[in-house]
Amino acid sequence: MNFLAHIYLSGSNEDLRFGNFIADFIRGNKLNQFSVGVQKGIQLHRAIDTFTDQHPIFRKHCKLLYPEHGHYARVIMDVVYDHFLAAQWERYHTDTLENFADAFYLATADRINDLPVKMQGMFATMHKQNWLLQYATVEGLENILMHMSKRTSFPAHFDRAIPTIQQEKAQMLPQFYDFFEELCLFSKNHSNLDS
């Protein structure tokens, strides 16, 4: 799962959400620098990643991209799943995606100095380009995948996954719904969330 799903799966707890957001930039030995709530968010992020990587539906979907993208198929599918979540947002949240994204950006901007240094510039770009809202459209998904491709050490062309996703989307979406329902329950139980 990518940024949107991790943020969503944190519920309304701001420390949990913050920890879940920064987790990929925190090494294990740095965990104790954070409050218990933020540590819990980092741990939730790692548990979500493990659950997702081991799930048969996610693995099945990654296989669709493996012939062209190899081990990057998982990275691309994480972003595709955020696209599915954003495009079907009304299934999962009573507020609009735009309002949800704005609230996240505002809360995170208030803690900008607590972000890992490497994340501060990334967050500014994320906010300016409104990545969370971009996930909702195919054009936005393509833009995000192109941006990710530029950060690899060789021409990765992640955006070439779009035709495959478009072709397989009707089959994938119902399976995604099943997967995401399980993931929501797992996340809630793992973090003892009430919301």
C-alpha positions in Angstrom: 0.0 0.0 0.0 1.1 3.6 -0.6 0.6 6.9 1.2 -3.2 7.2 0.9 -4.0 3.7 2.2 -1.5 4.0 5.1 -3.0 7.3 6.1 -6.5 6.0 5.8 -5.8 2.9 7.8 -4.6 5.0 10.7 -8.1 6.2 11.5 -8.4 9.6 13.2 -5.4 9.2 15.6 -2.9 11.9 14.6 0.2 10.3 16.2 -0.7 6.9 14.6 -1.2 8.6 11.2 2.1 10.5 11.5 4.0 7.4 12.4 2.4 5.4 9.6 3.3 8.2 7.1 7.0 8.5 8.1 7.7 4.8 8.7 9.6 4.0 5.5 12.2 6.7 6.5 12.7 5.3 10.0 15.2 2.6 10.7 14.6 0.2 13.6 17.2 1.6 15.9 15.6 5.1 15.5 12.2 4.1 16.8 12.8 5.1 20.4 13.2 8.8 19.3 9.4 9.0 18.9 6.4 9.1 21.2 4.6 5.8 21.9 1.8 6.9 19.6 4.1 7.6 16.7 6.0 4.3 17.4 2.7 2.5 17.2 2.1 4.1 13.8 5.5 3.0 12.5 4.8 -0.5 13.7 1.3 -0.4 12.1 2.9 0.6 8.7 5.3 -2.3 8.9 2.5 -4.7 9.8 0.4 -3.5 6.9 3.3 -3.9 4.5 3.9 -7.5 5.7 0.2 -8.4 5.5 -0.1 -6.9 2.0 3.1 -8.6 0.6 1.9 -12.0 1.8 -1.7 -11.7 0.7 -2.6 -14.0 -2.2 -4.7 -11.3 -4.0 -1.9 -8.8 -3.9 0.6 -11.4 -5.1 -1.8 -12.4 -8.0 -2.1 -8.8 -9.1 1.7 -8.3 -8.9 2.2 -11.2 -11.3 0.3 -9.3 -14.0 3.1 -6.7 -14.0 6.1 -9.0 -13.3 7.0 -9.8 -16.9 7.8 -6.2 -17.7 8.6 -4.7 -14.3 10.2 -7.6 -12.3 10.7 -6.9 -8.6 9.3 -3.4 -9.1 5.8 -4.9 -9.8 5.1 -4.8 -6.0 6.1 -1.1 -5.8 3.8 -0.3 -8.8 0.9 -2.3 -7.4 1.2 -0.4 -4.1 0.4 2.8 -6.0 -2.3 1.1 -8.1 -4.0 0.0 -4.9 -4.0 3.6 -3.7 -5.6 4.5 -7.1 -8.3 1.9 -6.5 -8.9 3.3 -3.0 -9.1 6.9 -4.2 -11.3 6.1 -7.2 -13.7 4.3 -4.9 -13.3 6.6 -1.9 -17.1 6.9 -1.2 -17.1 3.2 -0.4 -14.8 3.8 2.5 -15.2 7.4 3.9 -18.1 9.8 4.6 -15.9 12.8 3.8 -14.7 13.7 0.4 -11.1 12.7 -0.6 -10.3 16.4 -1.1 -11.3 17.3 2.4 -9.5 14.2 3.8 -6.3 15.1 1.9 -6.5 18.8 3.0 -6.9 17.8 6.7 -3.9 15.5 6.4 -1.7 18.1 4.7 -2.6 20.7 7.4 -1.9 18.4 10.3 1.4 17.2 8.8 2.5 20.8 8.0 2.1 21.6 11.7 4.6 18.9 12.4 7.0 19.6 9.5 10.0 19.9 11.8 9.3 16.4 13.2 9.4 14.9 9.7 12.7 13.1 8.8 14.9 15.5 6.9 14.7 13.4 3.7 10.9 13.6 3.9 10.5 17.4 4.3 11.1 18.2 0.6 9.1 15.2 -0.5 6.1 16.3 1.7 6.3 19.8 0.2 6.1 18.4 -3.3 3.4 16.0 -2.3 1.3 18.8 -0.8 1.9 21.2 -3.7 1.0 18.5 -6.4 -1.8 17.0 -4.1 -0.7 13.4 -4.7 -3.5 12.1 -2.5 -6.1 13.6 -4.8 -4.1 12.6 -7.9 -4.5 9.0 -7.1 -8.2 9.1 -8.0 -7.7 9.5 -11.7 -5.8 7.4 -14.3 -4.0 10.5 -15.4 -2.9 11.2 -11.8 -1.8 7.6 -11.4 0.2 7.9 -14.6 1.8 11.1 -13.4 2.8 9.6 -10.0 4.2 6.5 -11.7 6.3 8.7 -14.1 7.6 10.7 -11.1 8.6 7.4 -9.3 10.3 6.2 -12.5 12.6 9.2 -12.5 13.8 8.3 -9.0 15.2 4.9 -10.1 18.8 4.5 -11.2 17.7 3.3 -14.7 14.8 4.0 -17.0 12.0 2.1 -15.3 9.0 3.3 -17.2 6.5 2.4 -14.4 3.8 4.2 -16.3 3.9 1.4 -18.9 1.9 -0.6 -16.4 -1.2 1.6 -17.0 -2.5 -0.3 -20.1 -2.3 -3.6 -18.2 -4.1 -2.1 -15.2 -6.8 -0.6 -17.5 -7.3 -4.0 -19.3 -7.5 -6.0 -16.0 -9.3 -3.4 -13.8 -12.8 -5.0 -14.1 -11.4 -8.3 -12.8 -9.1 -6.7 -10.2 -11.5 -4.3 -8.5 -13.8 -6.9 -6.8 -10.7 -8.7 -5.6 -9.2 -5.5 -4.3 -12.5 -4.9 -2.4 -12.1 -8.3 -0.7 -8.5 -7.7 0.1 -9.0 -4.2 1.4 -11.9 -5.3 3.7 -9.5 -7.8 5.2 -6.7 -5.2 5.5 -9.0 -2.7 7.3 -10.0 -5.4 9.8 -6.4 -6.4 10.3 -5.3 -2.8 10.8 -8.0 -2.0 13.2 -7.2 -5.1 15.3 -3.5 -4.5 15.1 -3.7 -0.9 16.3 -6.7 -1.3 18.6 -8.4 1.5 16.7 -11.9 2.6 17.5 -12.3 4.8 14.4 
